[in-house]
Amino acid sequence: MNLGTRFELAGVGLELGGNPVLEGLDLVVEPGECVALVGPSGAGKTSLLQILSTGHAPTRGRVTIDGIDPATASAEVLRELRSNVGSVHQHHALVPELRALQNVLVGRFGRQGTLAGLRSLYLPRRRELREVHAVLDRVGIGELLYRPTTQLSGGERQRVAIARALYQAPRALLADEPVASVDPARARDTIALLVELARERGMTLLVSLHDLRLALDHFPRLIGLRNGRVEFDLATDEVGPSRFDDLYRLPRTAGGT
């Protein structure tokens, strides 16, 4: 079992293209926590996950990952931090020209040099084949090991993306709207799987969601974002309907309606 990653944000703000997208974020996510990020479109959920994965550096404030500030870390330490944080994207980010096996193998490129990564991609060892099959089997598609990505359904591609993140052996998993393009039944199954995998492996899990029912049913902690700020950060059983009403309220227009 992995020991999950600890994230801490202190006074974090982010501007992109001169526009503020996050402001005044003070958050701590402890190792092994499972947290849902909720809020309207444009609230800053994706930007927050990008900061936690070191994809964006904050414009203001400080972020630490397991006590290390990525902004001052050496290249070697930063590479290790990034290897410990896996990501699942809304549109999967798979390479269509590759097979399921190869897309999963890409998950460890961050821990390998270029030559080692290319070797594993095109001449995988038996151990690597066994490990990839094991993670694909764990997410329910072990029989698709050699299937070309172009022949996979949307749900199958989503599972390959999850398997790729697991193969990375991360200490934290960040999932940005991972069920936005699947039907409700598959969405429930996928979120349940992510939470189960996180608990099984001791990973820290943060998932951004539009579906409030999924957040309420599967996560013990909810963080509500609106206009780049934290509106609430509470245990799920403390979040009442009025919180969601405020989170998703429409701005008043001139004329008062």
PyMOL commands that set and color helices and strands:
alter all, ss='L'
color gray80, all
select helices_A, chain A and resi 45-52+75-83+100-111+114-122+126-138+142-144+149-151+154-167+184-201+212-218+236-238+241-247
alter helices_A, ss='H'
color red, helices_A
select strands_A, chain A and resi 7-16+19-29+34-38+60-65+85-88+172-176+204-209+221-226+229-235
alter strands_A, ss='S'
color yellow, strands_A
deselect
rebuild
show_as cartoon
